[in-house]
Amino acid sequence: MKRYILLGSICLIFIPISFFNISATTLSYDIVIKDGFIINGSGNPWFKTDIGIVGSKIVKIGLIDPKCGKKVIVAKGLIVAPGFIDVHTHCDRDVLRIPTVDNYILQGVTTVIGGNCGGHPFPLNELFEQIKSNGISLNFGCLIGHNTIRREVMGFKMEPPTETELEQMKNLIDQEMKAGGFGLSTGLAYLPGIYSNKDELVELASVVAQYGGIYASHIRDQGDYIKEAIEEAILVGEKNGIPVEISHIKLAKDSVWGKLEKITRPVEDARSRGVEVFLDQYPYTATSSGFTSSLPPWAFEGGREKFIERLKDKDTYNKIKKHVIQKRLTSTKKINTLETIYIAYCKKNPEYQGKNLKEILKKQGKKPTVFNAADLIINIEKNGGAQGVFFQMDEKDVEHLMKLPYTMHASDGGIQEIGKGVPHPRSYGTFPRVIAHYVREKRILSIEEAIRKMTSLPAQVFRLENRGLIKEGMYADIVIFHMKEFKDKATFSMPHQYSEGLEYVFVNGEIVVENNKHTGRKPGMVLYGHGKTLEKEN
């Protein structure tokens, strides 16, 4: 049973002026966390001790007299860990509309990185200023989306950039790095990034290298050609001497299930050469994306209007339909793909939401064949598109990839509004699911290793200073939860559910979650890449 002790007494503690820049006058701790099981994020075994917080920082780890705390939280029997860091989100899309970011905070997430899979709000400087003006409940950083930059300069042209266009893109990336972007992200299965080649990517990433940034890639293929796609991403990083993050790693086609060497061999070969390569992963066997990637890239050259125009030609339509069947609806293991593809959100046809293709076709009075399903997908895309959920992975592969020491836990989710659509549950449940399902139930990971993959490893990869560990001098981003009770509740059929067993979340020393309830506070910071620092110095 947790207890709260509010004390107003003054206690003598000594904090070095040179380190914490606090005056020599004696003062009490703002918050003391007593008797918790500390898992500090390093991967080391848990230990029992106390934590003292002054302002936004952890200033003491060790035995503390409770009389020294203005507020004391007794965490006996509870896990006390660094706040979780999710380096692969799309929170940039709705952070201004929902700055409390409830579905992440209530997982124990205290820092998110947006701008993944090639897309970000442009320009970054405006986004950051609006976030600071609105306030935010957690810490927020952002990557620079290659698709966004390419679209700004080239629209939906299919050919390589001219020298002038390449220079324009480099200038925009330079601008965004100076605004505080953490690096370049690509979405090479999406438009218009799918039209780029490796030479373009190497050249654009050279700008990121000047500011110590990272290259994060939604690679071109996560099926039969995943090895080659990973090698392309590694090439971009290796040529520029920058870290590489392979986004939401998976074997997403049943023809390659179990062929884990297609991932591990190129990654470990590169790491043996001194290339920093990391993976991020969400703990589910289903993906989620729009249907655009199910259609041939050439169908969208010139934009959506050109796509709709092409559909009017019978031969072209049949060519597109054949591609959809081969790309999205064919299984080597005789899986009924019509039962594995669900609609998460569809503005034009909300009645589709939560239903699979087979159910929709039956509702329409049509036979559930791959030919009718392909027509349905094309029609959905013609009418504005939809977000889908695709069951494509094998559980054993998920478990194996999770155990790799260079794999981080991440959601690939976004900010959600209760009751809106039927989204992938990862936006609500990624972090508690890892602990409940893969640590506690299946014992795939130890609790210490799982938390390392949620905290110090992502902080290391993204060079997040003074975060990711429970250590004196670090920001007080802290999560406290019941080891036996912390779990995800979000499911594919009922995703809009917050986790259970979460007691507290601290962001920069302030309590944002108490008793599994959001306090409404917004103490989060905008986190900047080193380009912002270098710009100030110059």
N, C-alpha and C positions, 0 to 999 in steps of 0.2 A: 504494500500500500504506500503510495507516494504521499509525502507531507510537504507543506510549505511553511517556512519559518521566516517571518519578516522581522528583522532586527535593525534597530537604528543606532546601535552602539558603534563607536569608532574603534578601530583596531589598528595597531602599528604593523605595517608591512613596508618593506623597502624595495623600491623598484629603481633600477639603474636609470639615471636621467639620460645617459647617452643612448640607451636602447629604446626606451619607451617614451622619452621626451615628456615625462610627467614631473611636475615640480617636486621639490624635496620635502614638501609638507606631507605628513602622514595621512592616509585615508583608508577606507574600507574597500573591500571588493564590492562591486555592484551586484554580482551574482556568484554564489558558491554552489557547485554541484558536488554533493557528498556521496561517497560509498558506492559509486557505480563500477560496473565492469568496463574498463576502458579498452576499447579496440582502437588503437591510435591511427590506423590507416596504412601503416608500414608493412603489414603482413605478419608482424610479430604476434606472439600469443597475447591474449588479454591479461590485464592486471587490474588490481583494485586500488584506487586512490581518489583524490579530490581534484577539482578544477576551480581555479579562481579567475573571474572575468572582470576586467575594468574597461569600460567603454566598449569598443569594438574588438578588443584583443584578449587572448588568453595570456594571463601574466603569471600564473602559478599552476604547477602540477605537482601535487604532493599533499601531505597531511595539512589540513586547514581547520582551525578552530571555527566552528559555526558562528561564533560571536563576531567573527570578522566579516560576515556577509550581510549586506543590506537585504538581500533576498537569498534564501537558501532552499535548494531543491534536493531532497533526499532521493537518490537514485538507486537505493539498495535493491538488488535483484534485477536491475535494468542494464541494458547495453547502452554505453555512451560512445558514440563514434563521430568522426568528422561528417559534416553534411555531404550528401551525395552530389556528385558532379556529373551531369549528363552532357556529354560533348557532341551528341548528335540529336538535335531537336529542330523543329520548325516553329519554335515559339515566337520567332520574329514576325510571324503572320498576324498574330492577334494580341501581342503584348501591350499595345496601346489601348485596346478595347477591354482587356481583362488583365490589368496590371497585378492583381493578386495571385495570378497563375496557380489557382487552387489545386488543380489536378497534379501538379508537380510538387508543390510545397507539401501536400498531404501524402506524398510518397517518401518524404525526407530529403528531397532534392533542394539544395541551396544555391546551386549555380547551373545555368544552362548556356549552351553555345547554340546559336541559331545560324541561319545562312547556309545550311547544308544542301547537298544534292544539286548544287549549281544555282540556287536562287536566293536572293536577299533583297530587302527593301533598299532602293537606291534613291538618293545617296545616303550613306551610313550616318554622316554627320547630323542630318535632320532627324533620323530615327533616334540617335543617342540623345539629342537635345530634348526631344519630346518625352523620352523615357524619364530623363532626369526631372523634367517639369511635372510629369504625372506621378512619379514615384513608382516603385516596383517592389514586390515582396521578396524577390531573390536576386542574385547577381546574374548579370546578363552580358555575354560577349557575342560577337558575330563574325562569321566568315564572309568572304566576298564570293558571290555566285558567278561562275563563269557564264552560265546561261544568261543571266541578267546583263552582264557586260556585253556579251556577243549580240544580244538582242538590241541593246541600246545603239550599237554601232552598225550591225549588219542586218537586223531584222531576222527573217527566216530564210536567208540565202543559204543554199546548200554547198556552195563552193568554198574553197579555202579563202582566207582574208587576203586582200591586197596588202602591200607594204604600208600604205596609208592607213588602212583599217586596222592592221596589227598594231601600229603605233598608237592609234586612237584608243584601242583597248588597253594597251599598256599604260597609257596616261590615266585612264579611268581607274585602273587597279592601283596605280601609284597614289592617286587621290584618296581612294578608299583605305589603303594601308595607312596613310598619314592620318586619316580620321580615326583609326584604331582597330581596323580589321585584323583578325588573327591569321589570315592566310587565304588561300584560294580553294574553293570547293567546286567540284564538277559533278554534273548529272549527265553522264554520257549515254544514258538510255533515254534521255528526254530531249525535247526540242528547246533551243536549237543546238545544244551541246553535242548531240549525236552527229552533227555535220562536221565537227572539228576533227583534226588529225593530231598525231602525237607531236609533230613539229610545232604546231600552234600552241599546244599545251606547255611544252618545254619553254618556249619563248615567253609566254605570259607568266609562267611561274618564276621566271628569272627576276621579275619585279618583286615578288614576294620574298625571294631570297635576300634581297638587299635589306630587308627589315626583320630578318630572323623568323619569317612566318612558316606556316605548315601547308602541305598540300593534302586535302581530304577529298577522296574520290568515290562517288557512286560509279563504279566501273561499268564498262560497256556491256559485259555479259556475266551472268551469275550461274550459267549452265555449262554447256559443252565447251565453251571457249573461255572459261573463267581463268585458267592459268595464263593465257595470253593477255587477258584484260588486267590481271594483277601485275604482270610484267610491264605493261604500258605505264601503269601508275608508278611503279618503282622506278622506271626510267625517268619519269618527270622529276621525281625527288632526287634521284642519284645525280642527274645532270646538273642540278642546281644546288646540291648539298643541303637539302632541307628534309625534315621529317615527312613521312608519308602515312596517312591514315586511310585504310580501306574501310569504307562505310558499310554498315549493316551486313557483315560477312555472312554468307550462306551458300549452300549448294541448292539452288532454287529450281532444279529440274530433276525429275525422277531418273533420268538417264545417267546422272552423275552422283546420285546418292551413294555414300560410302567411299567415294573417291577423294578422300581428304588430302591426299598428296598434291592434288591440283592447287590447293591453297598453301599448305605448309611448305612444300618444296621451294617455290619461288620466294616466299617470305623469308624462310630461314637461310636460303642461299644469299639473299640480299643482306640480311642481318650479319651473316658471316663476313661479308665484304665491308661492313661498317655503315650500311644504310639503315637509318632509323625507320623501321616499318612496324606499324601497329594496326590492330583490327578493333572495330567496335561491333557489338552484337546485341540484339534484343532476344529475350528468352521465350520465343514462340515459334511455332512451325508454320505460321502464316505471314505473308507479306501484306503490304497495303500501298496502293498507288492509284493514279488515274489510269484510264484505259488507253491513253495515247500511245504508251510504249508497246501495246499489243498490236498496233498497226504499223505498216512499213513507213520508215522515215520520209521517203520521197513523196508520200501521199500528202504531207503537210508543207512541202516546200512553197514558200510564198505566203503561208498563213492559213488560218481556218477557212476563209472564204474560198481559197483555191482548193482546199480539201473537199468542201461541199460541192464545188463545181465538178471536180473529178468524179465524184460518185454518180453523176448523171450519165457517164459513159459506161455502158454495160460491160465491156471488156475490162475496163479499168476497175470497176466495182468488183468483178469476179476475181481479179488479180489481188485486190486488197483482201477480199474474203478468204482466199486461199492462204494468204499470209497469216491472217488471224487464226485460222484453224491449226496451221502448223506451229505457230508461235505460242498460242495460248490454250488451245483445246485438245492437243494431242498428248497422249501418255504412253510411255514405253512399258508401263506396268499395269495397263488396262484399268487405270483409275478413271472413274466417271468424273471428268473435270467440271461438268455442269453442276455437280453437287459440291464442288470445292471452291467455287467463285461466288462471292456474296457482294451485294451492293451496300456500301457503308453510308454514302451520302449521294443523293441525286436531286438537284434543285428542280429539274424539269419534271421528274417522276418520283416524288417522295414515297409513293406507294411501293416502290422497289426496295426501299431501305430495309435491311435486315433479312432479305430473301436471296436465295441463290438463283442461278440462271435457270435451273430446272423448274423451280417453283414459279418464277416469273412467266416462263413459256407456258406452263400448264394453266396459269391464271388467264393467259391470253388465248387459251384454246388451241395452242400449237403443240406439235409433237416435240419432246425434248431431245432434239438431235443436234449434233455439232454444227450442222449447216444453219439451222434456225438460231442457234446460239451465236454464231458468227454474225448473222444479220442483226441480232439484238444488240451486240456490242457495237457494231458500226452505227446503228441507229442512235444508241445512247451517245456516242461520240459526236455524231452529227448534230444532236440537239443540246450540245453544251458540255457533254462529258459527265463523268461520275467518278467518285472515289470507290475503289473496289478493295475487297479483302480476298487474298488468294492463298489457299493452303497448298504450299509447294515444297516444304522441307520435311526431312526425316528427323525424328526426335533424337536418334543416336548421333547424328551429325551435329545437332545443336549442342548436345552434351559434350562431345569431343572438342568442338571449337571453343566452348566456354572454358575449358580447362587450360588452354594455351596461355602461357604466362604473359604474352603480349596482347591479349584480348581484353578490352574494356567492356563493361556493361553500359548500354545506352538504349534509348527508347525508339528513336526515329519517329517520335510522336509530335503532337502539337498541343496547344492550349485548347481545352474543350469546354463547351458550355453544356451543363446538365440538360439531358433530354434532346439535344440536337443531333439528329442522325444516329447511326449505329456504328460508331468508329471502332477501329482496332483497339482492344483493351490495353495495349502497351502504353497508351497515353495516361492511363490511370494506375497501371499495376506493375510496370517493369521491375522496379527496385525491390518492393516487398515480395514479388514473385520469386526473384532470385533467392532471397533469403528463406522464404517459406518452402518453396518447391525444390530448389536445387541444392540448398544447404541443409535444411532441416529434414525434409522428407527423403530425398534421393541421395543425399550425401555426395554429390558430385564435387562440391567445393567445401573447404572449411569456411567458417564464418569469417575468420581473419583474412583469408585470401579473397573471398567475395567482396569484402569491404575495401581491400586494397584496390580491386578492379573498379570500384565506384568512387574512389577518393584520390589517393596519392598518385596512382597511375595516370588517370586523365589529367591531373594537375601537372604532372611531369611532362606529358606529351604536349600540352598546350602552354607550357611555361607560365602557369598561373602562380604568381608569387604569393607566398604566405597563406596558401590554402591547400587543403587536401590532407592535412595531418592535425592531430591533437598534440600540440607542442607549444611551449612558451614562445610568445612573439607572433604566433599565427592568428589570423582572424578567427573570431569565435563563431564559426559556422559549425554547428553541432546538432546531431540528432540523437534522441533518447527513445528507446523502444523496448518492448517486451520480447525477449528472444523466442519464447514459445507461443506468442500471440500475434506477432507482426506478420501480416499476410495480405495478399491482394484479394480483392473481391470481384474485380471487373472480369467479365467473361465475354465471349464473342457475341452471345445473344443478349446479354445485359451488361454493356461496358461502362455505363455511367455510375460507377460505384467507387468510392474512396476506400483506401486500405483500412485495416484494423490493427490495433496494438501499438500505435504511434502515440507517444506521450508528449514529447517536446521537439520543436525545431527552432534553433537559434540561427539568425542570419546577422552577421556583423554585430554579435552581442545582444541583439534584441530578440525577444520571444515572439515568433510568428505563428507557431502552433503550440497550443496548450491543451492537454487532455484530448488530443486528436481533433481539435477544433481550430480553425484559422482565426487568429486574433484581429485580422484586418490591417495589421501594421505593414509598412512598406519601407524597410530599412536597406533594401538591396542597392547595389552599386552597378554602374556600367563598368565593365572590365574592358580595358583597351590592350591591343597588341602593341608590340614595341615600336611600331611605326609612329604611333602617337607620341611616345616618349622622345624618339629621335627628332621628330618635327619640332617639339618644344625646345630641345637642346640647340637646334640649329637656328 
